Amino acid sequence: MKRKLLSVLMALCLILTLLPTAVFAEELTPPEESGEQQEEQIKEPSTPEKEPDDPEKEQEGEEDLQPSDGDPELPAGDGEDERDPQTPEDGVQDPTGEEIPENGSTSVPNEVPLQEIILLEESAVTMEQNGGTTEYDSVSAAIDATQAYNKDTNKGLYTITLNENLAEDVVIPEGRYIKIDLNGHTLTNKESHTIFNNSTRITIVDTSAEKTGVVDNISHGRGAVYNNINAAITLQGGSYTRSQEASTGSDASGSNSWYVLKNFGTMTIKDGVTVKFSDSNSGLYSSLIGNGWQNSSAAEAGSNGEPQPSAGGKQAKLTINGGTFTGGQITVKNDDYGELTITGGSYTVTAAGHGMAGKDSLAVAGGTFTITSGKDGLHAENADDSSLGFLYVADGEFTIAAQGDAVSASGALQVDGGTFDLTTGEGSASVTMPAEESFAPGGMGGGPGGQNGARPHGGPSAESGTPPERADSSDGGQPPEFPTQPAGEEPASAAETEEVTDTAEDTVSQKGVKAEGALTINGGTFTVDSADDCIHSGGDLTVTGGIFTLSSGDDAVHSDGAVTIQAGEFSIPYCYEGVEGLSVTVEDGTFEITAYDDGFNAAGGADSSGFGGGRPRQDSFSEGSDSFIIINGGDFTITSAGDCIDSNGDLTINGGTLQLTCSGSGNTALDCDGSYAVVGGDVTTNDGSENNPGQMGGGMGGRGGMGPKRPNGEEE
């Protein structure tokens, strides 16, 4: 408006300089039109009237922006500005409030029409509500003219459209119902956060054909979007950057390190959004997106500058339905009081730390992830509460090269689907397997077989180990709710750095898919080449389906508890041991295994079966627990330098087809320390040990002690 007023004043001055002197005034030709007609010619064209929207109908195309019936009523206007932005004032006024004289006077010669002189610039910002349009110098000025949403008196959406690049710090008050259209332009901060949101109905879009709209921040310790506690914002378009980000590491952090997006309320990111640091720098010191409180105890004490959360609950909720995300120390980082759900998007991550991290939980129901990380690829960890640290994957495409674990959870981990191409460390070929003579010999002199086909004592029934119901992701990939924290318990807290805390005493772990708690795999395609275990559970492991191609410098599949496999296709061309657990129950599946030691192993006590990183280590099992192997079905083709199937407890075969070849001296195709029973199935060994496991002194018909070939075809 100020620019238009200035243009009018300058044009009037120009006209006055063209007026003839009084001597020649009588020679002027009077205008052909009347003063009324000329006034109509000079006046600015009015905005065509729009038919008012039915207040009870949602605006077309804005279904997701309109408040639902379940939305809480927001407070009425807070008295900040009582002006009605829908009603432009009559006439044109100068800054003093004096009305400028109308331009229909006969003192203006018709030979110089006013509209040919005045070249009005487009206003910096236009704001529309219910068909009325007003012009402003800035986004902030437009927001100052808005009133709070009220379902009875002010229900319409304010649409603020940028018409040029602007530099300002935008603060959105509580209660506003606003859509900001970048319209292909750039909004840059001056000294604070570019957009600081306190309202619950804010949407940012970019309607330009080129999709070149940008929200940028150039200040140290500030972000492009800061969504405050109890606020809600939806990003439907635009690029969000920190163009001056220069950090490359903690030792060279530059002067501009911080998140691009920081959320303490509710933030939804949809397809069409791009989030990155500068075009020339991936920002390896700062995380790209932060959700929740870095330190809950400090936040509760109000000592870290973050908003103080109220007690309990996941108050920071970040949902990513789409978009493109590049860079960051951690690309998406979920902290205390944070809930992170990913249902889509494209993620290109080169991270010095974890690729994507959640403290309490991380849920992924879709998306494409290309991650190169100095630590874990996908990481969920709460070092203070072992009941937290959940990781859930329903679907997605994951290509991960990690110097730590590719997929890791300090609590439970569940995979219902997805495609995984995982490499950890330098892969399985980097691990030197021990010489054959260093293998521990198989157990000699197994116990007598079971009588009359009876199941060995101490083992579970064939029906045991039923997995939990598979999550229903047919609604677009929304993951199931994780178990809630026990009532009355406060979330754990600990002082930590900006990066998710790792346990100090941890040695480098380079596993493919790892859970410290229970691990459940209900489907998916897994191609894993890992220096350590490919699939690892610190609790029980349940597999109900999936396709697995596993090359491991240690165990292909390992559980510190019970292993239950109900179905699946397992191709394991290279490993130390194929499948290992305290107990192993197989209902069905196909297994092609080549192992340096045992194909299947149920271990009791300390088991020196691990050679991850080239160093033997012991997997500890409870000596007092019953170890057993039960095979109820499946197709098995196993070649091993150790025992093909080795149970340090009972061994029962109720069905299935087993082709077993033991190639190592001092070992047998079948070995058990407890009772042995073949109730059904078809068992063939190269040493006759199916008749007397552990007694035939293996190696007959085998490969003379030759170890398996590495994945590249070279012999060890």
C-alpha positions in Angstrom: 0.0 0.0 0.0 2.8 2.4 0.8 4.4 1.7 -2.5 1.1 2.4 -4.4 0.7 5.7 -2.4 4.3 6.7 -3.2 3.6 6.0 -6.9 0.5 8.2 -6.9 2.3 11.1 -5.2 5.2 10.9 -7.7 2.8 10.9 -10.6 1.0 13.9 -9.3 4.2 15.8 -9.0 5.1 14.9 -12.6 1.7 16.1 -13.8 2.1 19.4 -12.0 5.4 20.0 -13.8 3.6 19.6 -17.1 0.9 22.1 -16.4 1.0 25.3 -18.6 1.4 28.7 -17.0 -1.6 30.9 -16.3 -0.9 33.0 -19.4 -1.7 30.1 -21.7 -4.5 28.6 -19.5 -7.2 29.9 -21.8 -5.7 28.1 -24.8 -6.2 24.7 -23.3 -8.7 22.4 -24.9 -11.3 21.3 -22.4 -11.7 17.6 -22.0 -14.3 15.8 -24.0 -15.4 13.7 -21.1 -17.1 15.0 -18.0 -15.3 15.1 -14.7 -17.4 12.1 -13.6 -16.2 10.1 -16.6 -12.6 11.0 -16.1 -12.7 10.0 -12.5 -14.0 6.6 -13.5 -11.1 6.4 -16.0 -8.4 7.3 -13.4 -9.6 5.3 -10.5 -7.9 1.9 -9.8 -10.0 -0.9 -11.1 -12.0 -2.5 -8.3 -11.7 -6.2 -7.5 -14.5 -8.2 -8.9 -16.9 -9.2 -6.2 -17.0 -12.9 -5.4 -20.1 -14.7 -4.1 -19.5 -15.2 -0.4 -18.7 -18.7 0.6 -21.3 -20.7 2.5 -19.8 -20.6 6.0 -21.1 -24.1 6.6 -19.3 -25.5 3.5 -15.6 -26.2 3.2 -13.7 -24.4 0.6 -13.1 -26.4 -2.6 -9.7 -27.9 -2.7 -8.9 -27.1 1.0 -10.5 -30.1 2.6 -7.4 -30.9 4.6 -7.0 -27.3 5.7 -10.5 -26.8 7.1 -11.0 -27.7 10.8 -12.7 -30.9 11.4 -15.8 -31.3 13.5 -13.6 -32.7 16.2 -11.2 -29.7 16.3 -11.3 -27.9 19.6 -12.7 -24.4 19.4 -10.0 -21.8 19.4 -10.4 -18.6 21.4 -11.8 -15.6 19.7 -9.8 -12.6 18.6 -7.2 -11.6 21.2 -7.5 -7.9 20.6 -4.2 -7.4 18.9 -5.7 -5.8 15.9 -9.4 -5.1 15.5 -9.2 -4.0 11.8 -11.3 -6.1 9.4 -8.9 -7.2 6.7 -11.8 -8.1 4.5 -13.0 -4.5 4.1 -10.7 -2.1 2.3 -11.0 1.5 3.4 -12.7 4.0 1.1 -10.5 6.3 -0.9 -6.7 6.5 -0.8 -5.0 8.0 2.3 -1.6 9.3 2.9 0.4 8.3 6.0 -1.1 11.2 8.0 -4.6 9.9 7.4 -5.5 12.9 5.1 -7.5 11.8 2.0 -5.7 12.6 -1.2 -7.8 14.8 -3.6 -9.7 12.9 -6.3 -8.0 12.9 -9.7 -11.1 13.9 -11.7 -10.3 17.6 -11.7 -10.3 19.5 -15.0 -6.8 20.8 -14.0 -5.4 17.5 -15.4 -5.0 17.6 -19.1 -6.5 14.7 -21.0 -3.6 14.6 -23.4 -1.6 13.0 -20.6 -3.8 10.2 -19.1 -2.9 9.3 -15.6 -2.8 5.6 -16.2 0.0 6.0 -18.7 2.1 7.8 -16.2 1.6 5.7 -13.1 3.4 2.4 -13.2 2.2 0.8 -10.1 4.4 -2.0 -8.6 2.7 -5.2 -7.5 2.4 -5.2 -3.7 4.9 -7.4 -1.8 2.1 -9.5 -0.3 -1.6 -10.0 -1.0 -4.0 -11.5 1.5 -7.3 -13.0 0.7 -10.2 -14.1 2.9 -13.7 -14.9 1.8 -13.1 -13.2 -1.6 -11.8 -10.0 -0.2 -8.2 -9.1 -1.1 -5.8 -6.7 0.7 -2.3 -5.7 -0.1 0.6 -5.4 2.3 4.3 -4.7 2.4 5.3 -7.9 4.3 4.0 -11.2 5.5 4.2 -9.9 9.1 2.0 -6.9 8.2 -0.5 -9.2 6.7 -0.5 -11.5 9.8 -0.9 -8.5 12.0 -4.1 -7.7 10.2 -5.6 -11.2 10.8 -8.0 -12.1 13.5 -8.2 -15.4 15.4 -10.2 -18.2 14.0 -13.7 -18.3 15.4 -16.3 -20.8 14.2 -19.1 -18.3 14.6 -17.6 -15.0 13.5 -14.3 -15.6 11.7 -14.2 -19.0 10.1 -12.5 -18.2 6.8 -9.0 -19.1 5.8 -6.5 -16.3 5.3 -4.3 -16.9 2.2 -1.1 -14.9 2.2 0.7 -14.9 -1.2 4.2 -13.7 -1.7 4.7 -11.5 -4.8 8.4 -11.0 -4.4 11.4 -12.2 -2.3 11.2 -10.9 1.3 13.5 -10.8 4.3 11.8 -10.8 7.6 11.2 -12.8 10.8 7.6 -14.0 10.7 5.9 -14.8 14.0 2.4 -16.3 13.8 0.2 -15.7 16.9 -2.1 -18.4 18.4 -5.4 -19.1 16.9 -4.7 -18.0 13.3 -6.0 -20.0 10.4 -3.5 -19.2 7.6 -2.1 -20.6 4.4 1.1 -19.0 3.2 1.7 -19.4 -0.5 5.4 -18.9 -1.4 4.4 -18.5 -5.0 7.9 -19.3 -6.3 9.6 -16.6 -4.1 12.1 -16.8 -1.2 11.3 -15.9 2.4 14.6 -15.3 4.3 15.0 -14.4 8.0 16.7 -11.3 9.3 18.0 -12.5 12.7 15.6 -15.0 14.3 13.7 -18.1 13.0 12.3 -17.4 9.6 8.8 -18.7 10.6 8.0 -19.0 14.3 4.6 -20.7 14.6 2.3 -20.6 17.6 -0.9 -21.5 15.8 -2.6 -24.8 15.1 -3.9 -24.2 11.6 -1.0 -23.2 9.5 -0.1 -24.5 6.0 2.7 -23.6 3.7 2.4 -24.3 0.0 4.0 -23.2 -3.3 1.6 -22.8 -6.2 4.2 -21.6 -8.7 4.6 -23.7 -11.8 8.3 -23.9 -11.3 8.0 -24.9 -7.7 10.9 -22.5 -6.7 9.5 -21.3 -3.4 12.0 -21.3 -0.6 12.0 -20.7 3.2 15.6 -20.0 4.1 17.5 -19.1 7.3 20.9 -17.6 7.4 21.5 -17.0 11.2 23.4 -19.1 13.7 21.2 -21.2 16.0 18.0 -20.5 14.1 15.8 -22.5 11.8 13.7 -22.0 8.7 10.6 -23.2 10.6 10.2 -23.4 14.4 7.0 -25.0 15.4 6.3 -24.2 19.0 4.7 -26.5 21.7 1.0 -27.0 21.2 1.2 -25.6 17.6 0.5 -27.4 14.4 1.8 -26.8 10.9 1.6 -28.7 7.6 4.3 -28.3 4.9 2.7 -29.0 1.5 5.2 -27.4 -0.7 8.4 -25.4 -0.9 12.1 -25.9 -0.2 13.4 -25.4 3.4 17.1 -24.6 3.7 19.9 -23.0 5.7 21.8 -21.6 2.7 24.7 -20.3 4.9 25.2 -23.6 6.7 28.9 -24.3 6.6 29.4 -27.0 9.2 31.4 -30.1 8.3 32.0 -31.5 11.8 32.3 -30.7 15.4 35.9 -29.4 14.9 34.8 -27.1 12.1 31.2 -26.3 12.9 31.2 -23.0 11.1 29.0 -20.2 12.3 25.6 -21.3 11.2 24.9 -24.7 12.7 21.3 -25.7 13.6 18.3 -27.6 12.4 16.4 -26.6 9.3 13.1 -27.7 10.9 12.5 -27.9 14.6 9.2 -29.2 16.0 7.8 -29.2 19.5 4.2 -29.4 18.5 2.6 -31.3 15.5 4.3 -31.1 12.1 3.2 -32.9 9.0 5.4 -32.9 5.9 3.9 -34.0 2.6 5.1 -34.9 -0.9 6.5 -32.0 -2.9 8.6 -30.6 0.0 12.4 -30.5 -0.1 14.5 -30.1 3.1 18.3 -29.7 2.9 21.2 -27.5 4.0 23.0 -25.4 1.4 23.5 -26.7 -2.1 27.2 -27.0 -1.5 27.2 -28.4 2.0 25.3 -31.4 3.6 25.7 -30.0 7.1 27.5 -32.9 8.8 27.5 -31.3 12.2 23.9 -30.2 12.6 20.9 -32.6 12.3 18.5 -31.7 9.4 15.2 -32.1 11.3 14.7 -32.2 15.0 11.6 -33.5 16.8 11.1 -33.2 20.5 13.3 -32.2 23.4 17.0 -32.7 23.4 17.1 -33.2 27.1 13.8 -33.8 28.9 15.1 -33.0 32.4 16.6 -29.7 31.3 13.5 -28.8 29.5 11.3 -29.5 32.5 13.6 -27.3 34.6 13.5 -24.6 32.0 17.2 -24.4 31.8 18.0 -25.1 28.2 16.1 -22.4 26.4 13.5 -24.9 24.9 9.8 -24.6 25.7 8.8 -26.5 28.8 6.7 -29.6 28.2 3.8 -30.5 30.4 4.1 -33.8 32.2 3.7 -37.0 30.2 2.7 -37.8 26.6 4.3 -37.6 23.2 3.9 -33.9 22.7 6.1 -33.5 19.7 4.6 -35.4 16.8 6.3 -35.4 13.4 4.7 -37.2 10.4 6.5 -37.4 7.1 4.2 -38.5 4.2 6.6 -37.5 1.4 9.3 -35.2 0.3 13.0 -35.1 -0.4 15.5 -34.9 2.5 19.3 -34.5 2.1 22.1 -34.3 4.5 22.6 -33.7 8.3 24.6 -35.2 11.1 21.3 -37.1 11.6 18.8 -36.5 8.9 15.7 -36.9 11.0 16.3 -36.9 14.8 13.5 -37.9 17.3 14.2 -36.9 20.9 12.5 -36.9 24.3 8.7 -36.6 24.2 8.9 -37.1 20.5 6.9 -39.4 18.2 8.2 -39.9 14.6 6.2 -41.6 11.9 7.5 -41.9 8.3 5.0 -43.0 5.6 6.9 -41.9 2.5 9.5 -39.6 1.0 12.9 -39.9 -0.6 15.9 -39.7 1.7 19.5 -39.3 0.6 21.6 -39.4 3.6 25.4 -39.0 4.1 25.7 -38.8 7.9 28.7 -38.7 10.2 26.4 -40.2 12.9 23.2 -42.2 12.5 21.3 -41.7 9.3 17.9 -41.5 11.0 17.3 -41.7 14.7 14.5 -42.0 17.3 15.0 -41.9 21.0 11.8 -43.4 22.2 10.6 -44.8 18.9 11.0 -44.7 15.1 8.2 -45.9 12.8 8.6 -46.2 9.0 5.7 -47.3 6.8 7.1 -46.3 3.4 9.7 -44.3 1.5 13.0 -44.6 -0.3 16.1 -44.4 1.8 19.7 -44.2 0.5 21.9 -44.0 3.6 25.6 -43.8 4.1 26.3 -43.4 7.8 29.3 -43.3 10.1 27.2 -45.1 12.7 23.8 -46.8 12.3 21.5 -46.3 9.3 18.1 -46.5 11.1 18.5 -46.2 14.8 16.2 -46.2 17.8 17.6 -46.0 21.3 16.7 -44.9 24.8 19.8 -45.6 26.9 17.9 -44.9 30.1 14.8 -47.0 29.6 15.2 -50.5 28.1 11.4 -50.7 27.6 11.7 -47.9 25.0 13.7 -47.6 21.8 11.1 -49.2 19.5 11.7 -49.5 15.8 8.9 -50.5 13.4 9.1 -50.9 9.6 6.0 -51.7 7.6 7.3 -51.0 4.1 9.9 -49.0 2.2 13.1 -49.4 0.1 16.3 -49.2 2.1 19.8 -49.1 0.7 22.2 -48.7 3.7 25.9 -48.7 4.0 26.7 -48.3 7.7 29.9 -48.4 9.8 27.7 -49.4 12.6 24.5 -51.4 12.4 22.3 -51.0 9.4 19.0 -51.2 11.3 19.2 -51.1 15.1 16.8 -50.8 18.1 17.7 -50.8 21.7 14.2 -52.1 22.4 11.8 -54.2 20.3 12.0 -54.3 16.5 9.3 -55.4 14.1 9.5 -55.6 10.3 6.3 -56.3 8.3 7.7 -55.6 4.9 10.1 -53.7 2.7 13.2 -54.2 0.6 16.5 -54.1 2.4 19.9 -53.9 0.7 22.3 -53.7 3.7 26.0 -53.5 4.1 27.9 -53.1 7.4 31.5 -52.4 7.9 33.4 -53.7 4.9 31.1 -56.6 4.5 31.5 -60.3 5.3 34.5 -60.7 3.1 36.5 -58.4 5.5 36.2 -61.1 8.2 38.9 -63.8 8.3 37.3 -67.1 9.4 39.3 -69.3 11.7 41.2 -72.3 10.4 39.2 -75.6 10.4 41.4 -77.1 13.2 40.4 -74.3 15.5 36.8 -75.3 15.3 35.3 -76.7 18.5 34.5 -80.3 17.7 30.9 -81.4 17.8 29.5 -83.1 20.8 30.4 -86.8 20.9 28.1 -89.5 22.2 24.7 -88.0 22.0 22.0 -89.4 24.2 19.5 -92.1 23.2 16.7 -91.3 20.8 13.2 -90.6 22.1 10.9 -93.5 22.7 7.9 -94.1 20.4 8.4 -90.8 18.7 7.8 -88.9 21.9 8.9 -85.3 21.8 12.0 -84.7 23.9 11.4 -83.4 27.4 11.9 -79.8 28.2 11.0 -78.5 24.7 7.9 -76.5 23.8 5.0 -78.0 21.8 5.0 -77.8 18.1 2.3 -75.1 18.4 4.4 -72.9 20.5 6.0 -69.7 19.4 2.9 -68.2 17.6 3.9 -64.8 16.5 1.9 -61.6 17.1 -0.8 -60.6 14.6 0.7 -58.8 11.6 0.0 -55.1 11.5 -2.6 -54.0 9.0 -1.0 -51.4 6.8 -3.8 -51.4 4.2 -4.9 -47.9 5.2 -1.9 -46.3 3.5 0.9 -47.4 5.7 0.0 -46.1 9.2 2.0 -48.2 11.6 0.4 -49.8 14.7 0.6 -48.2 18.0 3.6 -49.2 20.1 3.1 -50.4 23.7 2.6 -47.5 26.0 4.7 -46.7 29.0 3.4 -48.2 32.2 1.1 -45.8 34.0 2.6 -43.6 36.6 6.1 -43.8 35.3 7.7 -40.6 34.0 9.8 -40.8 30.8 13.4 -41.4 31.5 15.8 -38.5 31.1 19.5 -38.1 30.8 21.9 -35.3 30.0 23.0 -35.7 26.4 24.6 -33.9 23.5 22.7 -32.8 20.4 23.3 -36.3 19.0 21.4 -39.3 20.2 23.3 -40.8 23.1 25.2 -44.0 22.5 26.2 -46.3 25.3 29.8 -45.4 26.2 30.9 -48.9 26.8 29.5 -50.2 23.5 32.1 -51.7 21.1 31.5 -51.3 17.4 28.6 -53.4 16.3 28.2 -54.0 12.6 25.1 -56.1 12.3 22.5 -56.0 9.6 19.2 -55.9 11.5 19.6 -55.8 15.2 17.2 -55.6 18.2 18.4 -55.6 21.8 14.9 -56.8 22.7 12.5 -59.0 20.8 12.8 -59.1 17.0 9.8 -60.0 14.7 10.0 -60.3 10.9 6.7 -60.9 9.2 7.9 -60.2 5.6 10.2 -58.3 3.4 13.2 -58.9 1.1 16.6 -58.8 2.8 20.0 -58.8 1.1 22.6 -58.4 3.8 26.4 -58.4 3.6 27.6 -57.8 7.2 30.8 -58.0 9.1 28.8 -59.2 12.1 25.5 -61.0 12.4 23.0 -60.4 9.5 19.9 -60.8 11.7 20.3 -60.5 15.4 18.0 -60.4 18.4 19.0 -59.9 22.1 15.6 -61.5 23.0 13.4 -63.9 21.1 13.4 -63.9 17.3 10.2 -64.8 15.3 10.1 -65.0 11.5 6.8 -65.6 9.8 7.9 -64.9 6.3 10.4 -63.1 4.0 13.2 -63.7 1.5 16.7 -63.6 2.9 20.0 -63.6 1.1 22.6 -63.4 3.9 26.4 -63.2 3.9 27.9 -62.8 7.4 31.2 -62.6 9.0 29.5 -64.2 12.0 26.0 -65.7 12.4 23.6 -65.3 9.5 20.7 -65.5 12.0 21.2 -65.2 15.8 19.1 -64.9 18.9 20.1 -64.8 22.5 16.7 -66.3 23.2 14.3 -68.6 21.2 14.3 -68.7 17.4 11.0 -69.5 15.8 10.7 -69.7 12.0 7.3 -70.3 10.6 8.1 -69.6 7.0 10.7 -67.9 4.8 13.3 -68.4 2.1 16.9 -68.4 3.4 19.9 -68.4 1.1 23.0 -68.2 3.2 26.1 -68.7 1.0 28.7 -67.5 3.6 28.6 -67.4 7.4 30.3 -68.8 10.4 27.0 -70.3 11.7 23.7 -70.2 9.8 21.0 -70.1 12.5 21.7 -70.0 16.2 19.6 -69.5 19.3 19.1 -70.8 22.8 16.4 -72.9 21.1 15.3 -73.3 17.5 11.9 -74.2 16.3 11.2 -74.5 12.5 7.7 -74.9 11.2 8.4 -74.5 7.5 10.7 -72.6 5.1 13.5 -73.3 2.7 17.2 -73.2 3.8 20.3 -73.3 1.7 23.2 -72.9 4.0 27.0 -73.1 3.6 28.7 -72.6 7.0 32.2 -72.6 8.4 30.8 -74.1 11.6 27.3 -75.2 12.4 24.3 -74.8 10.0 21.8 -74.8 12.9 22.9 -74.5 16.5 21.0 -74.5 19.8 23.6 -73.4 22.4 23.7 -73.7 26.1 26.2 -71.9 28.2 29.1 -69.9 26.7 29.3 -70.6 23.0 32.5 -69.6 21.2 30.8 -69.2 17.9 31.4 -65.6 17.1 34.1 -64.3 14.9 32.8 -60.8 14.1 35.6 -58.4 13.2 38.0 -61.3 12.9 38.1 -61.9 16.7 36.4 -64.8 18.4 34.0 -63.9 21.0 31.6 -65.8 23.1 27.8 -65.7 22.8 26.6 -66.3 26.4 23.5 -68.5 27.0 22.0 -69.6 30.2 23.5 -72.9 31.2 20.5 -73.7 33.3 18.1 -73.3 30.4 16.9 -76.1 28.1 18.4 -75.9 24.7 16.6 -77.8 21.9 16.0 -77.9 18.2 12.5 -78.9 16.8 12.0 -79.3 13.0 8.3 -79.7 12.0 8.8 -79.1 8.3 10.8 -77.3 5.6 13.4 -78.0 3.0 17.0 -78.0 4.2 20.2 -78.2 2.1 23.1 -77.6 4.5 26.9 -78.0 3.9 29.1 -77.2 6.9 32.6 -77.7 8.2 31.0 -78.1 11.6 27.8 -79.9 12.4 25.0 -79.3 10.0 22.5 -79.4 12.9 23.9 -79.2 16.4 21.7 -79.2 19.5 23.3 -78.8 22.9 20.0 -80.2 24.2 17.3 -82.3 22.6 16.8 -82.7 18.8 13.4 -83.7 17.3 12.6 -84.0 13.6 8.8 -84.3 12.9 8.9 -83.5 9.2 10.7 -81.8 6.4 13.3 -82.8 3.9 16.9 -82.5 5.1 20.0 -83.0 2.8 23.0 -82.6 5.2 26.7 -82.7 4.3 29.4 -82.4 6.9 32.8 -81.6 5.5 34.8 -81.0 8.6 36.8 -83.7 10.5 35.6 -84.4 14.0 32.1 -83.2 13.3 28.9 -84.9 12.1 25.9 -83.9 10.1 23.6 -84.4 13.1 24.7 -83.9 16.7 22.9 -83.5 20.0 23.7 -83.8 23.7 20.2 -84.6 24.8 17.5 -87.0 23.4 17.1 -87.6 19.7 14.0 -88.5 17.8 13.1 -88.7 14.1 9.3 -88.9 14.0 8.8 -88.0 10.4 10.4 -86.3 7.4 13.2 -87.4 5.1 16.7 -87.1 6.5 19.8 -87.8 4.5 23.4 -87.3 5.7 26.8 -88.0 4.2 28.0 -89.8 7.3 25.1 -91.8 8.5 24.7 -89.7 11.7 20.9 -89.7 11.2 21.1 -93.1 12.9 23.3 -92.1 15.7 24.0 -88.4 15.9 27.5 -87.4 17.0 29.0 -90.9 16.6 30.0 -91.4 13.0 33.0 -89.1 12.8 32.1 -86.9 9.9 33.8 -85.9 6.8 32.5 -88.8 4.7 31.8 -87.7 1.1 32.3 -84.1 2.1 34.7 -81.6 0.7 37.7 -82.7 2.7 37.6 -79.8 5.0 37.4 -77.1 2.4 35.7 -74.0 3.7 32.8 -72.4 1.9 33.4 -69.8 -0.8 33.2 -66.1 -0.1 30.4 -64.3 -1.8 32.8 -63.2 -4.6 33.5 -66.9 -5.4 37.0 -67.0 -3.8 37.8 -69.8 -1.4 38.7 -68.9 2.1 
